[in-house]
Amino acid sequence: MTLFERLVELGDDRAVLFTVLDGEDAGTKLLALENGETVGDGPAELVAQAPDLLRSGRSRQLELEGRRVFAEVYGPPPRLFVYGAVDTAEALCAAAKLLGWTTIVADARAKFVTAERLPSADRLIVAWPEEAFAEAAPDHATAVVILTHDEKFDVPALQAALAGDAFYVGAIGSRRTQDRRRERLLEAGLDESALARIAGPAGLDIGADSIGETAVSILSEILATRAGRAGGPLRESKQRIHAGAS
């Protein structure tokens, strides 16, 4: 199978297509799949760059050992997995859909998990946290947001989220609520390094005062996290404006 035939058949597989633009091996290409498969005549050492590129989800130009290489990332869109079918869940899904993301909402309360209440969700799951996370299987391209205000939901949901590889784990609630959750999670056996992954209260400090503004605040923090940015004003940033720029 040729490189381009394999590229066409990727489906939901993730891969990076490396093209050497100049320097040694100019014009060669290498397709590196997440499962370790490779196709093409490009330098084999390029494969080592694939994991970080796949996690970032962003194509970019690289300078590697005297070569200028363009790395093009392929794969399904990022996912937003929300536990807690409240109004903010729909606002988050609607905003994420504008970015082309896949959206999932789960809750144990079936009367809240309906297409009428959550029209922007691509998938609805009626299940308690452990079962919902097992079914959704959040991976490194998934952002998780916990919107419940009940310990019987949010503590097991956070335990399940932190046991996985989601690139973002956020939880709403006041600082007092966050402190109580932290105590419960420590009692449940989680350590400080795991708790440090929780963005709580979730969102950037934009003075959000409505459901829509709260959704924008949370999604903005998710985007900043995925890009490895702090989320502050651009005028104060020393980095390039566009995260994928070389």
LOGU-849362 format. One line per 8 residues: number of its first residue (from 1); for each residue x, y, z of N, C-alpha, C. Coordinates in steps of 0.001 Angstrom, whole numbers, plus 500000, padded with zeros to 6 digits. Atoms other than C-alpha are relative to their C-alpha. Layout:
<rs>
NUM) X,Y,Z,X,Y,Z,X,Y,Z; ...;
</rs>
This chain:
<rs>
1) 500843,498807,500000,500000,500000,500000,500881,501247,500000; 499216,498774,500062,501336,503415,499073,499637,500926,501157; 500233,499037,498934,501574,506298,501508,498646,500674,499824; 501243,499261,500203,498660,508131,499924,498778,499094,500102; 501097,500947,499798,496475,505022,499863,499738,499814,501491; 500169,500158,498546,497104,504573,503599,499410,501259,500607; 500529,498737,499496,496365,508247,504183,498498,500096,499759; 501427,499972,500334,493001,507934,502429,499209,499070,500919;
9) 500688,500995,499187,492132,504919,504598,500158,500209,501507; 499763,499765,498572,493013,506521,507940,498735,499852,500840; 501216,500034,499196,489409,506838,509081,500177,500802,501274; 499849,499327,498709,489501,507676,512804,501387,499823,500596; 498627,500128,499511,493169,506731,513154,500684,501369,499974; 499225,498758,499979,495542,509547,514101,501371,499753,499392; 498696,500157,500644,498709,510143,512134,500598,501370,499717; 499282,498792,500412,501339,512717,511204,500675,499722,498677;
17) 499314,500112,501283,502492,513204,507623,501148,501004,499998; 498805,499159,500039,506048,514514,507573,500463,500172,498554; 499443,499713,501315,507327,516210,504426,501279,500803,500185; 498718,499298,499885,511012,517185,504260,500044,501067,498907; 500067,498891,500946,511031,520621,502622,501359,500341,499405; 498655,499755,500517,514768,521162,502339,501023,499359,500922; 498963,500698,499262,518070,519907,503620,500117,498574,499516; 499834,501406,500375,519012,516257,503538,498634,499319,499880;
25) 501246,500744,500247,516243,513982,502169,498853,500896,499549; 501054,499097,500459,514324,516957,500708,499083,499286,499009; 500990,500603,500883,511113,515843,499021,499461,498669,500481; 500493,501287,499489,510705,512618,501024,498858,500228,500982; 501153,499923,499109,507603,511882,503071,499947,498765,500887; 500187,501117,499080,506834,509718,506079,498674,500179,500729; 501262,500000,499263,503401,508884,507467,500187,499161,501247; 499825,500690,498720,503602,507980,511162,498667,499925,500720;
33) 501271,500190,499329,500465,506508,512734,500187,499874,501504; 499948,500062,498546,499640,506624,516422,500292,498579,500491; 499785,501396,499588,499747,502815,516563,501407,499498,499716; 498618,500378,500262,503401,502811,515488,500287,499642,498558; 499814,500319,501420,502848,501969,511825,500606,501195,499260; 499429,498940,500826,504908,503958,509312,499953,499590,498529; 500014,500210,501444,504687,504340,505543,500753,501160,499365; 499317,498933,500709,507000,506277,503233,501501,499880,500050;
41) 498543,500055,500118,510616,507045,502476,500709,501110,500774; 499392,498944,499200,511199,509922,504898,500878,499434,501096; 499094,500451,498934,513828,509746,507675,499247,499354,501161; 500680,500741,498935,512835,507184,510308,500006,500753,501328; 499911,499303,498716,513936,509491,513144,498882,501018,500202; 501113,499063,499866,510980,511772,512414,498878,499432,500869; 501057,500649,499228,508726,509233,514128,500000,500469,501456; 499899,499581,498596,509977,510434,517539,499241,501290,500262;
49) 500718,498739,499836,508237,513773,516922,498485,499801,500030; 501433,500213,500186,504825,512202,516308,499165,500095,501277; 500873,499958,498819,503520,511717,519891,499645,501411,500466; 500280,498636,499552,503865,515382,520882,499113,500732,498993; 500826,499358,501024,502378,516525,517570,498562,499511,500062; 501350,500552,499910,499411,514200,517934,499264,500533,501224; 500629,499452,498800,498764,515455,521450,499598,501459,499812; 500333,498591,500231,498844,519066,520308,498876,500148,498987;
57) 501023,499950,501025,496594,518281,517348,500223,501077,498955; 499736,498864,500881,498296,521044,515367,501128,499703,499031; 498952,500108,501008,500226,520967,512119,500980,501148,500187; 499006,498948,499833,503467,522925,512138,501269,499691,499215; 498708,500171,500654,506867,523448,510561,501065,499793,501061; 498962,500344,499037,509871,521942,512335,501377,500206,499390; 498588,499954,500388,513610,522496,512188,500693,498862,500728; 499443,501199,499387,515297,519136,512781,501298,499596,499326;
65) 498695,500465,500461,518996,518417,512354,500306,500462,498572; 499673,499441,501305,519482,520724,509404,498921,499830,498952; 501115,500172,500921,516170,519787,507817,498849,500921,500402; 501258,499289,499748,513062,521933,507479,498884,499045,499598; 501005,501044,500203,510083,519617,507848,498616,500557,500309; 501381,499641,499692,506356,520243,507585,499297,498763,500539; 500706,501106,499349,504350,518035,509965,498504,500295,499966; 501448,499802,500159,500673,517703,509050,499266,498940,500807;
73) 500691,500907,499077,498444,516189,511730,498626,499626,499449; 501295,500514,500451,495487,514001,510717,499335,499248,501152; 500727,500749,498986,492771,512539,512886,498631,500585,500239; 501327,499487,499679,489258,512964,514257,500104,501285,500809; 499962,498748,499237,488338,516304,515856,500109,499744,501499; 499988,500139,498537,488918,516901,519577,498586,499766,500524; 501306,500269,499395,486121,515876,521917,499832,500794,501292; 500381,499388,498730,484347,517692,524717,499032,499043,500685;
81) 500853,500905,499238,482913,515360,527347,499558,500712,501277; 500567,499285,498864,480604,517001,529871,499206,499026,500859; 500847,500771,499086,479270,515239,532940,499178,500984,500805; 500930,499072,499358,476193,517022,534251,499173,500698,498944; 500847,499496,501087,473293,517767,531902,499237,501248,500425; 500611,498733,499609,472641,521311,533108,500048,500965,498814; 500068,499048,501112,472066,524427,530999,501378,500354,499451; 498647,499662,500459,475785,525210,530862,500552,498927,499074;
89) 499547,501075,500884,476331,521818,529199,499608,500299,498562; 500443,499665,501357,474271,522875,526186,500774,501196,499461; 499247,498826,500451,476034,526249,526027,501429,499611,499624; 498651,500475,500317,479426,524510,526116,500015,499222,498692; 500054,500796,501221,478423,522054,523408,499776,500883,498776; 500272,499108,501125,477039,524809,521177,501256,500757,499592; 498765,499271,500294,480296,526760,521463,501050,499067,499393; 499012,500957,500508,482455,523662,520890,499666,499555,498578;
97) 500399,500395,501347,480439,522732,517808,500445,501025,498969; 499515,498970,500916,481435,526059,516250,501457,499757,499612; 498599,500317,500261,485031,524784,516457,500157,498680,499255; 499933,501287,500677,484135,521494,514817,500272,498828,500919; 499721,501061,499048,484572,519468,517996,498819,499033,500098; 501041,500974,499686,482616,516318,518870,499615,500175,501464; 500474,499690,498653,480458,516801,521958,499189,498838,500580; 500668,501088,499288,479237,514280,524533,499528,500537,501353;
105) 500520,499622,498683,477025,514888,527570,499460,498759,500696; 500463,501145,499221,476370,512352,530314,499438,500467,501336; 500586,499726,498689,474284,512309,533477,499223,498755,500389; 500769,501148,499530,472642,509672,535639,498501,500281,500007; 501407,499599,499914,469370,511624,535601,499413,500068,498594; 500493,500146,501372,467569,510485,532443,499112,501159,499563; 500912,498931,500400,465012,513301,532522,500730,501248,499519; 499208,498861,500459,467817,515827,531950,500758,499717,498705;
113) 499165,500367,501149,469645,513899,529233,499107,499726,498794; 500885,500130,501152,467384,514562,526252,500488,500870,498852; 499614,499229,501186,467906,515804,522712,499336,501365,499991; 500687,498704,499945,465395,518576,523381,500765,500989,500865; 499245,499124,499114,467466,519976,526237,501433,500225,499529; 498587,499948,500386,470849,519283,524631,500144,499775,498486; 499978,500209,501454,470455,519735,520861,501389,500058,499383; 498653,499863,500564,474152,520534,520364,500912,498831,500341;
121) 499187,501158,499636,475398,517279,521868,499930,498950,498896; 499962,501060,501004,476519,514662,519355,499604,498653,500593; 500271,501286,499351,476062,511901,521891,499528,500237,501416; 500538,499907,498649,474036,511495,525068,500158,498652,500692; 499798,501225,499227,474826,508970,527791,499261,500136,501329; 500682,500036,498705,472533,508129,530704,500685,498937,500840; 499245,500947,499182,474779,506550,533313,500643,500731,501169; 499227,499453,498893,476501,507078,536639,501433,500230,499517;
129) 498682,499595,500508,480010,508538,536361,500900,498873,499526; 499074,501062,500372,482000,505295,536335,499632,499380,498655; 500451,500614,501239,479881,503761,533564,500089,500985,498832; 499964,498993,501066,479680,507024,531593,501418,500205,499479; 498614,499819,500427,483453,507472,531551,500521,498760,499282; 499581,501226,500681,483978,503829,530605,499447,499969,498582; 500621,500005,501321,481585,504279,527680,500609,501065,499092; 499451,498912,500816,482977,507630,526485,501489,499834,499757;
137) 498555,500265,500120,486615,506581,527048,500784,501246,499602; 499240,498792,500332,488196,510068,527172,501471,499688,499761; 498596,500221,500310,491636,510102,525556,500746,501331,500015; 499178,498794,499923,494434,512657,525119,499477,501139,499132; 500605,498950,500817,492302,514564,522601,498628,500402,500543; 501297,499725,499379,489385,514943,525032,500143,500975,501166; 500116,499103,498848,488518,517793,527376,498787,499569,500810; 501081,500421,499108,486395,516825,530375,499604,501166,500895;
145) 500508,498961,499108,484178,519255,532267,498923,499397,500883; 500980,500503,499035,482277,518307,535418,499126,501166,500444; 500915,498896,499696,479190,520473,535906,499031,499683,501128; 500896,500363,498899,477526,518694,538820,500370,500756,501276; 499770,499348,498703,477185,520199,542287,499648,499039,501133; 500391,501020,499038,476601,516947,544125,501152,499012,500133; 498832,500853,499785,479389,514891,545689,499804,498577,499481; 500199,501371,500470,477757,511615,544720,500225,499884,498495;
153) 499682,499983,501424,478299,512668,541086,501419,500494,499739; 498751,499363,500435,481291,514966,540960,501264,499333,500549; 498803,500682,499488,483693,513035,543203,500334,498765,499156; 499660,501143,500860,483419,509737,541254,500295,500426,498557; 499717,499529,501361,483364,511715,537982,501431,500506,499900; 498623,499514,500007,486626,513445,538864,500992,498854,500164; 499130,501175,499862,488149,510142,539989,500167,499312,498644; 499947,500655,501304,487259,508621,536620,500767,500839,498989;
161) 499313,499114,500948,488506,511652,534691,501507,499977,500233; 498570,499956,499672,491848,511728,536491,500691,498659,499783; 499423,501313,500282,492330,508016,535913,500323,499832,498524; 499789,500072,501435,492353,508700,532176,501041,500993,499518; 498950,499220,500646,494412,510721,529738,499479,501316,499429; 500566,498759,500527,492155,513741,529091,500993,501153,500171; 499027,498905,499913,494224,516846,528316,499513,501135,500891; 500562,498961,499132,491871,519014,530399,498934,499353,500868;
169) 501035,500449,499065,489818,518196,533502,499573,501215,500811; 500496,498812,499312,487694,521082,534737,498768,499691,500827; 501167,500183,499141,485096,521351,537479,499515,501362,500464; 500548,498722,499547,482761,524233,538247,499759,499948,501501; 500273,499929,498576,481940,525409,541725,500850,501047,500685; 499285,498988,499235,483037,527933,544318,501295,499446,500548; 498747,500464,499398,486430,527792,545975,499733,499110,501210; 500351,500853,498856,484743,526356,549061,499610,498604,499514;
177) 500378,501288,500573,483203,523618,546911,501223,499241,499533; 498769,500642,500474,486586,522925,545351,500792,499424,501171; 499273,500486,498826,488157,522589,548802,499363,498724,500555; 500686,501202,499503,485502,520085,549897,500262,498808,499077; 499718,501072,500959,485984,518073,546724,501419,499476,500190; 498599,500381,499828,489716,518095,547263,500156,499065,501202; 499927,500846,498809,489277,516647,550760,499449,498608,499718; 500616,501297,500307,486971,513915,549463,500891,499170,499071;
185) 499140,500718,500935,489348,513022,546639,501260,499481,500691; 498843,500477,499234,492296,512809,549022,499608,498810,500862; 500491,501114,499191,490224,510583,551287,499802,498755,499143; 500234,501123,500912,489470,508430,548226,501304,499387,499485; 498717,500588,500356,493196,507848,547728,500761,500692,498891; 499257,499275,501021,494168,510349,545048,501113,500810,500643; 498894,499238,499447,497476,512132,545500,500018,501429,499458; 499947,498577,500351,498440,515780,545140,500283,500221,498515;
193) 499675,499821,501413,499882,515331,541645,498773,499799,499121; 501239,500216,500757,496551,514000,540402,499066,501190,500153; 500899,498866,499754,494593,516824,542025,500470,501260,499291; 499462,498821,500679,496898,519370,540406,499503,500105,498565; 500519,499976,501372,495389,518395,537040,498628,500663,499906; 501360,499462,500037,491976,519746,538034,500022,501513,499832; 500209,498565,500172,491088,523184,536686,498705,500335,500725; 501189,499713,499212,488739,524350,539397,500228,501183,500922;
201) 501161,499905,500886,486964,526632,539390,500418,500063,498527; 499667,500062,501421,486987,525926,535643,499766,501346,499326; 500196,498809,500814,487448,528784,533214,501029,501088,500230; 499138,498833,499879,489384,531973,532629,499250,501131,500698; 500580,498889,499245,488800,535098,534693,499602,501128,499046; 500506,498964,500913,486684,537136,532247,498788,500713,500581; 501161,499380,499377,484015,538203,534721,498694,499416,499517; 501203,500652,500522,481490,535695,533387,498838,500140,500973;
209) 501148,499730,499144,478000,536477,534663,498721,499386,499448; 501160,500663,500579,475687,534284,532572,500429,498615,499552; 499694,501352,500451,475455,530730,531297,500894,500035,498764; 499204,499894,501214,476793,531710,527883,501412,500482,500267; 498672,499478,499675,479671,533718,529339,500826,498967,500754; 499293,501061,499277,480544,530853,531683,500528,498955,499026; 499570,500962,501005,480686,528492,528708,501201,500530,499223; 498878,499399,500717,482979,530897,526835,501252,499982,500865;
217) 498876,499996,499069,485197,531195,529911,500652,498622,500086; 499473,501364,499868,485547,527410,530269,500634,499541,498695; 499453,500441,501279,486044,526739,526566,501292,500740,499674; 498761,499249,500226,488672,529481,526408,501165,499386,500765; 498944,500650,499233,490641,527797,529184,500384,498665,499367; 499726,501269,500678,490315,524472,527360,500909,500227,498797; 499194,499709,501190,491712,526001,524157,501411,500423,500390; 498684,499552,499553,494550,527693,526025,500830,498818,500488;
225) 499301,501183,499503,495459,524431,527754,500489,499141,498849; 499620,500842,501149,495476,522524,524482,501160,500607,499219; 498934,499324,500733,497752,525137,522917,501231,500255,500860; 498870,499755,499105,500046,525287,525948,500173,501465,500324; 499960,498574,499717,499161,528908,526619,499374,500299,501357; 500512,499603,498693,498375,530777,529838,498609,500597,499919; 501330,499430,500156,495287,532464,528433,499896,501472,500365; 500039,498570,499671,496267,536073,529252,499803,500864,498763;
233) 500165,499077,501128,495954,539180,527043,501102,499819,498964; 499008,500146,501060,497685,538865,523666,501042,501109,500038; 499052,498878,499998,499257,542273,524115,501139,499777,500989; 498962,500280,499015,501231,540868,527057,500795,498744,499668; 499332,501255,500350,502295,537667,525319,501260,500248,499183; 498752,499937,500772,505824,537185,524009,500034,498893,498939; 500047,501068,500971,504784,534162,521951,499287,500459,498732; 500725,499687,501218,503441,534124,518414,498503,499967,500272;
241) 501443,499933,499780,499747,534968,518179,499347,498656,499723; 500594,501283,500367,498887,531704,516431,500866,498874,500531; 499239,501057,499324,499893,528628,518412,500697,499066,499027; 499383,500922,500950,500655,526586,515290,501086,500616,499163; 498998,499336,500834,503009,529166,513787,501400,499553,500381; 498619,500414,499727,506657,528258,513469,500860,501209,500262;
</rs>
